[in-house]
Amino acid sequence: MKKQLLILMLLIISITIKAQTWEKQTSGITDNLREVYFINSNTGWTVGEGGTILKTTNGGTNWTIQVNFRFAYFIGCYFLNANVGWASGDGGLYKTTDGGNSWNIQNGPSGLTKVYFTDQNNGWAVGGTDGSTPYVGDIFKTTDGGTTWSHTTNNTTWARFYGVQFVDANTGWAYAEVNNILLKTTNAGGDWQIQLSYGNTFSIQGMYFLDQNTGWVGGNDGNTGSLLKTVDGGLHWINKTPNLQYGPGYIKFFDSQNGIAVGQGRSGSLAMLSTTDGGETWSTQLTTFPQGVTGNGLNSGFFIDKNTGWAVGSNGLILKYNSTTDVNEKNINKIPGNFILQQNYPNPFNPTTTISYSVPKASKVTIKVYDILGNEVASLVNEVKNAGNYSVNFSSEGGYAAGGNSRKLSSGTYFYRMTAGSFVESKKLILLK
């Protein structure tokens, strides 16, 4: 019996090691790539300092140059869907409405780093200057898809902003690396308040908020890194991972419990943290760069789910993480003690979101989506499930991609309901297009 248990333990260990797989993809360029963004497991874009925009439609197996605006110096990109997206940089802001086949420069701000849109009309762009003093931090807002922009703030003590994110139409955050300041707005950018200021020794490298209250920032203080968490919208922060070998630059949560953080570690390694308890504890996995990749600094990452992601960096570097097993396989088989229906994530969403749920014993489970009038619009789960933890994807585009029988949906408020025996629970989800 002990021998069988040992074999089982070794099998689990081998599965976990197998999950830590990064492979180099061919970009065909030598630009310093600054950001990568995917809308699904196949379609994504990356932008570079040489003004280049690359696109893939097969998960990165092939990358095609869409445009090369020599003086654009792109730093960020953001896509709402397969057609509408923006690329931001020192040369200004460019927009596409046909998946990147054509790009048009938009009037207004320059010196931009990142851009974020909550729908096709409302968005924010951040940037400024940090190459000379006085430092300047800029935040701009548009309500017409980027045709016109208003300057919401300009401050010489905040320095250039390198990140911006909103969790709804009003609540958002922006951070600056120099002077290391995190700002928050609760009125769509009408004004911004300092939420975190660590001084000149701490450098913020990444940020992610799950909702209005829960969020994380990653960064480093000299030779050590940290991952800080807030549960009150940024008023207070707790260091959950002191003395890391690196400062996480990319943070992403796939639901309220499961998340990752990725950065470049010491001695030429890729460092990846994962959590299954809402960021209370993190496990660290270090993987070396793929063969032939040495000394390439990473600038950005993007994970479409916890098993598939990409990272980009200098000299045209593109890496893909592809796992056939969960990076936390050892936690998957824990039997939950109760029926649980989690809040979908992301929420609001467009066009896809994930609904996670737990089943403590074998049961017939149904999960259906309804509109505000109570009409069924999708059937996501309708079968017997063994005890365990599950998740199902739901798409507003309808069809099989929605996770079951469904039809294409318009923006609005919907409800999803889980039924299993005597257990019945409903939650609200919001579609913003």
N, C-alpha and C positions, 0 to 999 in steps of 0.2 A: 504493500500500500504506500509506504514512504517513497519507494522508487517511482511509483506512478505519479505521486504528487510532485516529485522533483522534475519529472519529465514535463508535467503540465506547467510548472513554474518556468522552466527553460523555454517552453513554447511561447508563453506570454511575453517573456523578455525579448525573444527573437522577433515577435510581432512588433513590439514597441520600437526596437532598433530599426527595423525595416521601414517604419513610418518616417524616419528622419532622412528624407531623400530630397536633395536639391540637385538640379541639373542645369547646365548652361544652355541657353538658347542663342540663336544667331540673329543679331540685330542688323548686321551689314553696315554699321556706321561706327565711328569712333567718338561721337559726341558724348558729353557728360549728360547722361539721362537723369532727369530730376524727379519725375513723377510717373506713376503707372496707375491706370484705372480700368476695371473690368465691369461690365454690366451682367455677364453670366460667365460660365466656364469656358466659353469659346471666344467671345468678342471683347476686345480691349484695345486700349491705346497707351502709348508712352510718348513723352515729350522731352526735348533736350535743349541744351543751351545754344546749340547751333541753329536753332529755329526749326528743328525737324520734328515732325509728327509721324509716328509709326502706328500702324493698325494691324491687328491679327483677327482672323475669324475662325481659327482652329486651335485656340488655347496657347498660341505662341510657337507652334511648330514652324510657322512661317510669319515673318513680319514684313510689311510693305510700307515704303515711304509714301505718305499721302501728299505732304507739302514740305517745302524747305524755305522758310522765311528767314533769310540769312541774319537779319539784325533783330529778330524777335526775342531771342534769348529766353526761351520758355522755362518756367519753373514749376508750374502747376497745371492740372487739367481736371475737369469735372464733367460727368455725363449724366443727364436725367434718364435717357433711354437710348435705344439703338441709333437714333437720328440726331438728337439735340445735345450739344455739348459745347464746352468752352475751353480754351487754352490761354493761360495767363503768363505774363513775363514782363521784363523790363521794357519791351517794345509795345506793351499794351495788351488788350484783350481781344481774342479772336473767337468767332462763333461759327458753328456748323449746324445745319438743319437737315443734312442728308448723310449722316454717318461719317462725315469727314472727307467726303469726296471734294467738297469745296469749303473754304473758310473765308470769312469776311471780318476785317478789323472793325471793332465797335468804337464809336466816338467816346472820348472821356479819358479815364485814368491811364497812367503808365506807371512803371516801377512796381508792378504787381507781383505777388508771389503765389497766392492761393485764391480760389473762388469757390463759392458754395451757393447752390440754389435749392429752395424748398419746392418750387414748381417752375413752370416755364416763364413766369413773370418776375417773381421775387427772388433776388439774390444779393450776395455781398461779396466784395472783393477786398483783399487786404494787401498791404505792402508798405512802401516807404523807402528810406535810405539808411544804410548802416555802414557805408564805407568811409564816412568822414563825420566829424562833429559839427553842429549839433545833430544827433540822431533824430529822425522823424518817423512817426508811425501813422499810417493812413488807413482808414476804413471807409469804403464806399458802399452805397446801396442803390439798387435798381428795382423798379416796379413794373418795367416794361420789357423784360427779357434782355436787358443790357443795351437797349437803344440809347437811353440816357442814364446818367449816374449822378447821385448827390453825395457830397462829402460829409459823412456823419461825424468824423473826428479827425483831428490833426494835432499831434502832441509831440513836442521835442524831447520829452522825458521818457517816452514809452519805447522808442526805437522801432525798427522795421518789424512788421508782423509776418510770421511764417506759417500760421495755421488759423482756420476759422471753421466752425461747425455750428449748425442750428439743429435743435431737436423738435421744434415746431415753428410756427410763423413768427413768434415773438422772442423765444428764448435761445440765446446763442452765446458762444465764447470765441475769443481770439487770443493768440499768444505771441509774444516777442521773445526771441532768443537772447539778444543783447538787453541787459537790464532785467531779463527773465520775469516778465509780467504777464499774468493771465487776466483778461478782462471779461466781463459778463454784461449782457443786455437782457432786459425782460420786456422791452417795448420795440422790438424789431430793429434795434440799432439807433433808436432816438437818442439814447445816451448809454454810456458804458462805464462800469464801475470795476475797480481793481478787486480781484478775488484772491490772487496769490502773488506774492512778491518775495522771491528768495534772495534778492541781491545779486551781486556780480559773480559770485562763486558758483551758483547753480545755473545750468543751462537747460532750458526746456527743449526737448527734442521731439515730443509727440503728445497728442491729446486725443481723448475720445470720451464722449458722453453718451450714456445709455438712455437717459431721460432727463427731466428737469432737475433731479436731485443727485443722481449717481454718475460719477465720472472719474477719469484717471488722467494723470499727466506723467510722462516719462522724461527723464533727463539725467544729467550727470553733474557731479560736484568734484572737479579735479579728476582723480583716478577712479572714482567709484560712481556707480549709477544707482538710481532709485526709481520706484514706481509708486506714486502717491495716489490715494483714493479719497474721494469725498462722497458723503451721503446726504449732504444738505445744500447741494447746488453750488458748492465752492466756498462756503463760509469757513469750513474747517477741513484740514487735510491730514491723513495718516499715512506714514511711510510703511507700505506693506512689504517691501523688498529692499532693505538697506544693504549696502556694500555689494551691489551687483558688479560684474566685470564690465558692464557697458550700460549706457543709457538708452532705454527702449525708444526707438524713433517711430515705430508704427504700432498702434494699439487698436484692436478690434474685438467687439463682442458680438456673438451670433444669437444669443438670447440672454436672459438675465443671469445665467449661471456659467456659461461657457465662453471663454475668451482667450486671446493670444496677445503676445507682445514680442516684437522682433527687432533686433538690432545687430550691429557688428561688434563682436567680442574682441578680446585681445588675441594676439598670436594668429591672426588670420582666420578667425572662426566666425560662423554664423550662430548667434545665440537666440534661442526661441523659448519664451516662457508660455506656459499654458495653465489655465485655471478651470475648475469645474464647480467652484463654490462661490461664484460671484466676485472673485478677486480677493477673497479673504486670504487664501494661500495660493502660491504659485510654484510650479515645478519647472526646473530649468533643464533645457537640452542644448548641448553644444554640438554643432556639426561643422566639419571643415568645409572650405570652399571646394567646389568640384575641381577635378584635375584640369590644370591649365589656367586656373584663375588664381592670381596672386596679387595681393596689395591693392585690390580694387575697392574703393570706398563705396558703401551703399548709401543711397540718398532717399529712397522711398520704397514702400511695399504696399501690396494690396492682396487680401485674401477674400475669395468669393465664398468660401466656407472653411471649416477648420481643417480640411484635408487638402485644399488646393489654393495656392497663392503664388505671387510673383514678387521679385525684388529687382530694382534697377539701380545702376550706379555709373561710375566713371568709365570712360573708354567704351561706351556702348554696351556695358554689361547688363544682361538680362538673365535672371535666374528664376527657375520655376520649382515650387515645392509641390510634389504630387504624392499623395499617400492613399493606399487602398484600405488602410485601417486608421482608426482614430488615434491621434497622438497621445491620448490618455486611455488606451484600450483597457488598462487595468481597472478603470473606474466604471466602465460601461456596464459590467455585469452585476453591479450592486442592485439588490432588490429594493425598490422603494417601499416605504411603510404605508403609504396612502395613495389614493388617486389624486393626481395633481394636474391641473391645466394651467400652463404658464401664459403670461402675456406674450403676444406675438412680438417678434422683433425682425426688422425695425418697425416702429409704429410712431408716426405715420409712415406709409410705405408707398413705393412706386418703382417697378410694377410687381415685385415679389416680396414676400415676407415668410418667416418661418414660425410655425406653431409647435412648441414642445410640450410633451405630456408624459405622465408616469402612470404605470399600471402595476399594482401590488400583487395581483393574482390573475390567472387566466380569465379573461372576460370578453364579452362582445362589446366592442367600442365603436361608437359613431361620433364623428366630428363634422358638423355642417355649418355653412356660412349663410347668414340671412341679411337682407337689406333692412332698412329702418322700419319698413311696413310689415316685416315678418315673413316676407317671401323668401323661400330657399333659393340661393343663387349658386351654391356649390356643395358637393358632397366629397369630403376629403378622406374620411376613414369610415369604413363600414365592414368590419370583420372581427374575428376573434383574435385577441392579442395575448401572448404570454406575458408573464410578469417581466417588467423591464422599463427602460426609459426610451422614448421615441420622439421623433420630430417629423413634421410633414411640411412641405413647401406649398405656398398658395400664391398663385399669380392672377393679377387682375386682367390679364390678356385672354383668359379662358382656355378651354381645351385641356388636353392631357397635361400640359405644363403647369396647370393650376393644382395638380395633385389629385385630380378626380374629375368628375363631370361638372362643368361650370360654363358660364358664358362671360363674354367680355363686359367689364364693369366700368362705370364712370366714377368720377370723384365723389366722395361722400363718406358717411358713417355706416359701418356694417357691424354685425355681431357674429361671433362663432360660439357654438355650443358643443360641449362634450357630454356624452351620455354613456355610462357603463354601469349596468345594474341599477342600483338606487342612487348612484352618483350622477348628479347633473350640475354643470357649471357653465356659465356664459361669460364672455369678455368682449370688449369693444375694440374694433380696429378701424383705422382711418386711412382711406385711400386719397392721396394728393397727387394729381397729375399736373 
